[in-house]
């Protein structure tokens, strides 16, 4: 299991799902995450830190 920290940007929001792009990765694929796992205040363009299986706003 990979527990390293990663930074993401919310690329788009579609209903109950957010699509994230990893920062600093040129050919990053969108990562689909249920909004229930993300901070309630996210919006498109929000920056997130993923660490220890949790997301938090940057």
Secondary structure, DSSP 8 states (H G I E B T S, - for coil): -----EEEEEEEEETTEEEEEETT-TT---EEEEGGGS-TT--TT-EEEEETTEEEE-
